[in-house]
């Protein structure tokens, strides 16, 4: 709360943001600074894997080497280092920290509505708002290149993402605090809202984009995860996705450790959620390997059942490492990383998981912190195959609008809107940065490819 209303008027807050243009000109955000002499991108990735499960690192590299976009997804530490070296505003919000296009998607809300939102918060932290926009724009350029789009079209997509973010943020800045906080973002409503800002040709493509999402989970998807045996339900053993073989060294997690996390985590839930969780019983535990960038961190799936064995419920228990944002831009924090992830998701998502919580336990010689969430079967993410330029452009706008709404929940949208203004300087900067970063990402990707060929890293086959 502020001490006087004069210091919190939208006009004063807007002017305060506009003043930031003097210290950090909007066009300067397009600059990609050179790395220091001797910077070793591959070595940085190897260093990051030092505290991860060693036997999973070859799989991490295999997934990163699938394509330049896959590499970008796994190399968030490199981009955070690059962003920290360049110009940044002091307009901080809760950022995702890893807002590439694959970290947006469709999933089921607690009310069982299908919503579109940011869906990964491993790297969330308080940081400059533009870091998220830059990572989104860069991922769009890399994706456009993989689709064979021209340099002009790559620039256009990044430019439109910046413009959509700027215009949407300005719109959210004019809304009341509660309207921003309680705004509904189910998929149908989001699409209707977006269509009002697009040309007719673009709005027609919004519906087309949805058709390019992978199939939503249903009972068939559940059947691929849960196996019913004579002695009860278990998770299907399907390495590396699900595996029951995970106990090894003194510092690795055991099934008992996983259950200890589950017991402790329950205390971070509200009393009604605790009462609901007590109605389920644990039936099985398996290692769960997902994504690209987080491969190698400890991650587990827990199968529980409620009314009877045909009432399954899945939870994911995932290790929280220090955010790359904090690693590259040191800042004091009073919370452990599991709580950091939970707080970030609750703040940025309009419909956060009601079973979201965290817990820290000692494993071997050190404490390890985890966050817990539902393991959704009904979810979908974008796939590049079959997309055309208009689809990617529509998807870029959808992601940018969603990111603006997530940032607006932090309460500094007036200041950011004042900084961004009505001209297209910010949009141009995002496009310039994204194109430059696409080149740097390609170079880093080729260096990792060379490291695999020379034997510096081991890649799963």
C-alpha positions as CSV (number, residue, x, y, z in Angstrom):
1,X,0.0,0.0,0.0
2,X,1.1,3.6,-0.7
3,X,1.0,6.4,1.8
4,X,-0.9,8.9,-0.3
5,X,-3.2,8.6,-3.4
6,X,-1.2,11.3,-5.3
7,X,1.8,8.9,-5.7
8,X,-0.4,6.1,-7.3
9,X,-2.4,7.9,-10.0
10,X,-2.1,6.2,-13.4
11,X,-0.8,9.5,-14.9
12,X,2.0,9.8,-12.4
13,X,2.9,6.1,-12.8
14,X,2.8,6.4,-16.5
15,X,5.2,9.4,-16.4
16,X,7.5,7.5,-14.1
17,X,7.7,4.7,-16.7
18,X,8.2,7.2,-19.5
19,X,11.2,8.7,-17.6
20,X,12.9,5.3,-18.0
21,X,13.5,6.0,-21.6
22,X,16.3,8.4,-20.6
23,X,18.3,5.8,-18.8
24,X,17.3,2.9,-21.1
25,X,16.2,4.1,-24.5
26,X,13.7,1.7,-26.1
27,X,15.8,1.2,-29.2
28,X,18.8,0.1,-27.0
29,X,16.8,-3.0,-26.1
30,X,17.5,-4.3,-29.6
31,X,21.3,-4.5,-28.9
32,X,22.8,-7.9,-28.4
33,X,26.1,-7.4,-26.6
34,X,29.2,-9.5,-27.4
35,X,30.2,-12.2,-25.0
36,X,33.4,-11.8,-23.0
37,X,36.5,-13.3,-24.5
38,X,36.8,-17.0,-23.7
39,X,33.1,-17.5,-23.0
40,X,32.4,-21.2,-23.6
41,X,28.8,-21.9,-24.3
42,X,29.2,-25.7,-24.3
43,X,31.2,-25.5,-21.1
44,X,28.4,-23.4,-19.5
45,X,25.9,-26.1,-20.3
46,X,28.2,-28.8,-18.9
47,X,28.6,-26.8,-15.8
48,X,24.8,-26.4,-15.4
49,X,24.5,-30.2,-15.6
50,X,26.9,-30.7,-12.7
51,X,24.2,-31.1,-10.1
52,X,21.8,-33.1,-12.3
53,X,21.3,-36.9,-12.6
54,X,24.4,-37.9,-14.6
55,X,22.8,-40.8,-16.5
56,X,20.1,-38.4,-17.9
57,X,22.5,-35.8,-19.3
58,X,23.0,-37.7,-22.6
59,X,19.3,-37.6,-23.1
60,X,19.2,-33.9,-22.4
61,X,21.9,-33.3,-25.1
62,X,20.1,-35.6,-27.5
63,X,16.9,-33.6,-27.2
64,X,18.7,-30.3,-27.5
65,X,20.4,-31.4,-30.7
66,X,17.1,-32.2,-32.4
67,X,16.8,-28.7,-33.8
68,X,17.9,-25.1,-33.2
69,X,14.6,-24.5,-31.5
70,X,15.1,-27.5,-29.2
71,X,18.5,-26.1,-28.4
72,X,17.1,-22.7,-27.5
73,X,14.6,-24.4,-25.2
74,X,17.4,-26.2,-23.3
75,X,19.9,-23.3,-23.3
76,X,18.0,-20.8,-21.2
77,X,21.2,-20.3,-19.1
78,X,23.0,-19.0,-22.1
79,X,20.3,-16.5,-23.0
80,X,20.0,-15.3,-19.4
81,X,23.8,-14.7,-19.4
82,X,23.4,-12.7,-22.7
83,X,20.4,-10.7,-21.4
84,X,22.3,-9.8,-18.2
85,X,25.2,-8.3,-20.2
86,X,22.9,-6.1,-22.3
87,X,20.8,-3.1,-21.5
88,X,17.8,-3.7,-19.1
89,X,15.1,-1.5,-17.7
90,X,14.5,-1.4,-14.0
91,X,10.8,-2.1,-14.6
92,X,10.7,-5.4,-12.8
93,X,7.8,-7.9,-12.8
94,X,7.4,-11.5,-12.0
95,X,8.8,-13.0,-15.2
96,X,8.5,-16.5,-16.5
97,X,12.3,-16.5,-17.2
98,X,11.8,-19.0,-20.0
99,X,9.0,-17.6,-22.1
100,X,9.7,-19.4,-25.4
101,X,6.8,-20.5,-27.6
102,X,6.8,-24.1,-26.3
103,X,6.1,-22.9,-22.8
104,X,2.7,-21.7,-23.7
105,X,-0.2,-24.1,-24.2
106,X,-3.7,-25.4,-23.5
107,X,-4.6,-27.2,-20.3
108,X,-7.5,-27.8,-18.1
109,X,-8.3,-25.3,-15.4
110,X,-9.6,-26.3,-11.9
111,X,-13.1,-25.5,-13.2
112,X,-12.4,-28.0,-16.1
113,X,-12.4,-25.3,-18.7
114,X,-9.7,-25.4,-21.4
115,X,-7.4,-22.3,-21.0
116,X,-4.4,-21.0,-22.8
117,X,-1.5,-19.7,-20.6
118,X,2.1,-19.9,-19.7
119,X,2.7,-23.3,-18.3
120,X,6.3,-23.7,-17.1
121,X,7.8,-21.7,-14.3
122,X,11.1,-23.4,-13.4
123,X,13.0,-20.2,-14.1
124,X,10.5,-17.7,-12.8
125,X,11.9,-14.8,-10.8
126,X,11.4,-11.0,-10.4
127,X,13.2,-9.4,-13.3
128,X,13.0,-6.9,-16.2
129,X,9.7,-7.4,-18.1
130,X,11.5,-7.2,-21.5
131,X,13.5,-10.4,-20.8
132,X,10.4,-12.5,-21.3
133,X,9.4,-10.6,-24.4
134,X,12.9,-11.0,-25.9
135,X,12.9,-14.8,-25.2
136,X,9.5,-15.1,-26.8
137,X,10.6,-13.0,-29.9
138,X,13.8,-15.0,-30.3
139,X,12.0,-18.3,-30.2
140,X,9.6,-17.1,-32.8
141,X,12.4,-16.2,-35.1
142,X,14.1,-19.6,-34.6
143,X,10.8,-21.3,-35.3
144,X,10.2,-19.3,-38.4
145,X,13.7,-20.2,-39.7
146,X,12.9,-23.9,-39.1
147,X,9.7,-23.4,-41.2
148,X,11.8,-22.0,-44.0
149,X,10.4,-18.5,-43.8
150,X,12.2,-15.5,-45.3
151,X,14.2,-13.0,-43.3
152,X,11.5,-10.4,-43.9
153,X,8.8,-12.7,-42.5
154,X,11.0,-13.6,-39.5
155,X,11.3,-10.0,-38.7
156,X,7.6,-9.4,-39.2
157,X,6.6,-12.1,-36.8
158,X,8.9,-10.8,-34.1
159,X,7.8,-7.2,-34.7
160,X,4.1,-8.2,-34.4
161,X,4.8,-10.0,-31.1
162,X,6.4,-6.9,-29.7
163,X,3.5,-4.8,-31.0
164,X,0.9,-7.1,-29.5
165,X,2.6,-7.1,-26.2
166,X,2.9,-3.3,-26.1
167,X,-0.8,-2.7,-27.1
168,X,-2.1,-5.4,-24.8
169,X,-0.1,-4.2,-21.8
170,X,-1.4,-0.7,-22.4
171,X,-5.0,-2.1,-22.4
172,X,-4.4,-4.0,-19.1
173,X,-2.9,-0.8,-17.6
174,X,-6.3,0.9,-18.0
175,X,-8.2,-1.9,-16.3
176,X,-8.9,-2.0,-12.5
177,X,-6.6,-4.1,-10.4
178,X,-9.4,-6.6,-9.7
179,X,-10.5,-6.8,-13.3
180,X,-6.9,-7.7,-14.3
181,X,-6.6,-10.3,-11.5
182,X,-10.0,-12.0,-12.0
183,X,-10.1,-11.8,-15.8
184,X,-11.3,-15.0,-17.3
185,X,-8.9,-16.6,-19.8
186,X,-10.7,-19.7,-21.0
187,X,-9.7,-20.5,-24.5
188,X,-13.0,-19.4,-26.2
189,X,-13.0,-16.1,-24.4
190,X,-9.3,-15.4,-25.1
191,X,-9.8,-16.1,-28.8
192,X,-12.9,-13.8,-28.9
193,X,-11.0,-11.1,-27.1
194,X,-8.0,-11.3,-29.4
195,X,-10.1,-11.2,-32.6
196,X,-11.2,-7.7,-31.7
197,X,-7.6,-6.5,-32.1
198,X,-6.8,-8.4,-35.3
199,X,-7.6,-7.8,-38.9
200,X,-10.3,-10.1,-40.4
201,X,-7.6,-12.2,-42.2
202,X,-5.6,-12.6,-39.0
203,X,-8.5,-13.4,-36.8
204,X,-9.6,-16.2,-39.1
205,X,-6.2,-17.8,-38.5
206,X,-6.6,-17.8,-34.7
207,X,-9.1,-20.7,-35.0
208,X,-6.7,-22.4,-37.4
209,X,-3.9,-22.3,-34.9
210,X,-5.8,-24.4,-32.4
211,X,-6.1,-27.2,-35.0
212,X,-2.3,-27.5,-35.0
213,X,-2.1,-28.4,-31.3
214,X,-1.5,-32.0,-30.4
215,X,-4.6,-34.0,-29.4
216,X,-6.0,-33.2,-26.0
217,X,-5.9,-35.9,-23.4
218,X,-8.9,-38.2,-22.7
219,X,-9.5,-41.7,-21.4
220,X,-7.2,-43.1,-24.1
221,X,-4.4,-40.8,-22.9
222,X,-5.0,-42.1,-19.4
223,X,-4.8,-45.7,-20.6
224,X,-1.3,-44.9,-21.9
225,X,-0.2,-43.9,-18.4
226,X,-2.1,-46.2,-16.0
227,X,-1.9,-50.0,-16.2
228,X,-4.5,-52.1,-14.3
229,X,-3.1,-55.3,-13.0
230,X,-4.5,-58.0,-10.7
231,X,-2.7,-56.3,-7.7
232,X,-3.9,-52.9,-8.6
233,X,-3.1,-49.9,-10.8
234,X,0.5,-48.9,-11.6
235,X,2.1,-46.5,-14.1
236,X,3.1,-47.9,-17.4
237,X,6.8,-48.4,-17.5
238,X,7.8,-46.5,-20.6
239,X,11.5,-45.2,-20.3
240,X,12.5,-42.5,-20.4
241,X,9.1,-41.0,-20.0
242,X,8.1,-43.1,-17.0
243,X,10.6,-45.5,-15.4
244,X,10.5,-47.5,-12.1
245,X,14.3,-47.8,-12.0
246,X,15.7,-44.7,-10.5
247,X,17.4,-45.4,-7.2
248,X,21.2,-45.5,-7.4
249,X,23.9,-43.4,-5.7
250,X,23.8,-42.0,-2.2
251,X,22.7,-38.6,-3.5
252,X,19.9,-39.9,-5.8
253,X,16.2,-39.9,-4.8
254,X,14.5,-43.0,-3.4
255,X,10.8,-43.8,-3.4
256,X,10.8,-43.1,0.3
257,X,12.3,-39.6,-0.4
258,X,9.5,-38.9,-2.9
259,X,6.8,-39.9,-0.4
260,X,8.5,-37.7,2.2
261,X,8.2,-34.8,-0.2
262,X,4.5,-35.6,-0.7
263,X,3.8,-35.7,3.1
264,X,5.7,-32.4,3.7
265,X,4.2,-30.6,0.7
266,X,0.7,-31.2,1.9
267,X,1.2,-28.6,4.6
268,X,1.7,-25.9,2.0
269,X,-1.8,-26.4,0.7
270,X,-4.9,-24.7,2.0
271,X,-6.9,-26.7,4.6
272,X,-9.6,-27.6,2.1
273,X,-7.0,-28.9,-0.4
274,X,-5.4,-30.9,2.4
275,X,-8.7,-32.5,3.2
276,X,-9.2,-33.4,-0.4
277,X,-5.7,-34.8,-0.7
278,X,-6.2,-37.0,2.3
279,X,-8.9,-38.8,0.4
280,X,-6.3,-40.3,-2.0
281,X,-3.9,-43.1,-1.4
282,X,-0.5,-43.6,-3.0
283,X,-0.3,-46.5,-5.4
284,X,2.9,-46.1,-7.4
285,X,6.0,-43.9,-7.9
286,X,8.0,-43.6,-11.1
287,X,10.7,-41.3,-12.5
288,X,9.2,-38.9,-15.0
289,X,11.4,-37.3,-17.8
290,X,9.9,-34.4,-19.7
291,X,10.8,-31.4,-21.7
292,X,14.3,-30.4,-22.8
293,X,15.9,-27.8,-20.5
294,X,14.9,-29.6,-17.2
295,X,16.1,-33.1,-18.3
296,X,18.5,-34.3,-15.6
297,X,16.7,-32.6,-12.7
298,X,14.9,-35.1,-10.3
299,X,11.3,-35.4,-11.4
300,X,8.8,-38.0,-10.4
301,X,5.2,-39.0,-11.1
302,X,3.0,-40.3,-8.2
303,X,-0.1,-42.3,-8.9
304,X,-2.9,-42.0,-6.3
305,X,-6.4,-43.4,-6.3
306,X,-9.5,-42.0,-4.6
307,X,-12.9,-43.6,-4.5
308,X,-11.5,-46.9,-5.7
309,X,-8.7,-48.1,-8.0
310,X,-10.6,-46.7,-11.0
311,X,-10.4,-43.1,-9.7
312,X,-6.8,-42.2,-10.5
313,X,-5.0,-39.0,-9.7
314,X,-1.5,-38.1,-10.8
315,X,0.9,-35.7,-9.2
316,X,4.3,-34.5,-10.5
317,X,7.1,-33.9,-8.0
318,X,9.9,-31.9,-9.7
319,X,13.2,-30.6,-8.3
320,X,13.6,-26.8,-8.4
321,X,17.0,-25.6,-9.2
322,X,18.2,-21.9,-8.9
323,X,16.6,-19.8,-11.6
324,X,18.8,-18.9,-14.5
325,X,17.6,-15.4,-14.1
326,X,19.0,-15.2,-10.6
327,X,22.1,-17.1,-11.6
328,X,22.9,-14.5,-14.3
329,X,21.5,-11.5,-12.4
330,X,22.2,-12.1,-8.7
331,X,19.5,-10.9,-6.4
332,X,18.7,-11.7,-2.8
333,X,15.8,-14.0,-2.2
334,X,14.1,-15.0,1.0
335,X,12.4,-18.2,-0.3
336,X,13.7,-21.6,-1.4
337,X,13.5,-22.4,-5.1
338,X,10.5,-24.7,-4.7
339,X,8.5,-21.9,-3.1
340,X,9.8,-19.5,-5.7
341,X,8.3,-21.6,-8.5
342,X,5.0,-21.9,-6.8
343,X,4.8,-18.2,-6.0
344,X,5.7,-17.3,-9.6
345,X,3.1,-19.6,-11.1
346,X,0.4,-18.4,-8.7
347,X,1.1,-14.8,-9.6
348,X,1.4,-15.2,-13.4
349,X,-1.2,-17.8,-14.2
350,X,-4.9,-16.8,-14.1
351,X,-6.0,-20.3,-13.1
352,X,-3.1,-21.9,-11.2
353,X,-3.2,-25.5,-10.1
354,X,-5.1,-25.9,-6.8
355,X,-2.7,-28.7,-5.8
356,X,0.4,-26.5,-6.3
357,X,2.9,-26.6,-3.4
358,X,6.5,-27.3,-2.3
359,X,8.7,-29.0,0.2
360,X,12.5,-29.4,0.9
361,X,14.1,-32.5,2.3
362,X,17.7,-33.7,2.9
363,X,19.0,-36.2,0.3
364,X,22.5,-37.5,0.8
365,X,24.8,-34.6,1.6
366,X,22.5,-31.7,0.7
367,X,19.0,-30.3,1.0
368,X,16.9,-30.5,-2.2
369,X,13.8,-28.5,-2.8
370,X,10.8,-29.6,-4.9
371,X,7.5,-28.3,-6.1
372,X,4.4,-30.4,-6.6
373,X,1.6,-30.0,-9.1
374,X,-1.0,-32.1,-10.9
375,X,0.3,-34.1,-13.8
376,X,-2.2,-33.1,-16.5
377,X,-3.3,-35.5,-19.1
378,X,-5.5,-33.0,-20.8
379,X,-3.0,-30.5,-22.2
380,X,-1.6,-29.5,-25.6
381,X,1.3,-27.6,-26.9
382,X,2.0,-26.1,-30.4
383,X,3.7,-28.2,-33.0
384,X,5.6,-26.6,-35.9
385,X,4.9,-29.3,-38.4
386,X,2.3,-28.2,-40.9
387,X,2.3,-24.6,-39.7
388,X,2.4,-21.7,-42.2
389,X,3.4,-18.1,-41.8
390,X,-0.1,-16.8,-41.0
391,X,-0.5,-19.5,-38.3
392,X,2.8,-18.7,-36.6
393,X,1.9,-15.0,-36.7
394,X,-1.4,-15.6,-35.1
395,X,0.2,-17.8,-32.5
396,X,2.8,-15.1,-31.8
397,X,0.1,-12.6,-31.0
398,X,-1.7,-15.1,-28.8
399,X,1.5,-15.7,-26.8
400,X,2.3,-12.0,-26.6
401,X,-1.2,-11.1,-25.3
402,X,-1.0,-13.9,-22.7
403,X,2.4,-12.7,-21.6
404,X,1.2,-9.1,-21.2
405,X,-1.7,-10.3,-19.1
406,X,0.6,-12.4,-16.9
407,X,3.0,-9.4,-16.4
408,X,0.0,-7.0,-15.7
409,X,-0.9,-9.1,-12.6
410,X,2.3,-7.8,-10.9
411,X,0.8,-4.3,-10.6
412,X,3.3,-2.2,-12.6
413,X,1.5,-2.1,-16.0
414,X,1.1,1.7,-15.9
415,X,4.8,2.2,-15.6
416,X,5.6,-0.3,-18.3
417,X,2.9,1.2,-20.6
418,X,4.5,4.6,-20.0
419,X,7.9,3.3,-21.0
420,X,6.6,1.5,-24.1
421,X,4.5,4.4,-25.4
422,X,2.5,4.4,-28.6
423,X,5.3,4.4,-31.1
424,X,6.8,1.3,-32.6
425,X,10.3,1.7,-31.2
426,X,9.9,-1.2,-28.7
427,X,8.5,-3.5,-31.4
428,X,11.5,-2.7,-33.6
429,X,13.9,-3.4,-30.8
430,X,12.3,-6.8,-30.1
431,X,12.6,-7.7,-33.8
432,X,16.2,-6.6,-34.0
433,X,17.2,-8.5,-30.9
434,X,15.4,-11.6,-32.0
435,X,17.1,-11.7,-35.4
436,X,20.5,-11.2,-33.8
437,X,19.8,-13.9,-31.2
438,X,18.6,-16.3,-33.9
439,X,22.1,-16.1,-35.4
440,X,23.8,-16.5,-32.0
441,X,21.6,-19.5,-31.2
442,X,22.5,-21.1,-34.5
443,X,26.2,-20.7,-33.7
444,X,25.8,-22.2,-30.2
445,X,23.7,-25.1,-31.7
446,X,26.6,-25.9,-34.1
447,X,29.1,-25.7,-31.3
448,X,27.1,-28.3,-29.3
449,X,26.9,-30.4,-32.4
450,X,30.7,-30.3,-32.8
451,X,31.1,-31.2,-29.1
452,X,29.0,-34.3,-29.6
453,X,31.0,-35.3,-32.7
454,X,34.3,-34.8,-30.8
455,X,33.2,-36.7,-27.8
456,X,33.3,-33.7,-25.4
457,X,29.7,-34.5,-24.5
458,X,27.9,-37.9,-24.6
459,X,24.7,-38.0,-26.5
460,X,22.0,-40.7,-26.1
461,X,21.3,-42.9,-29.1
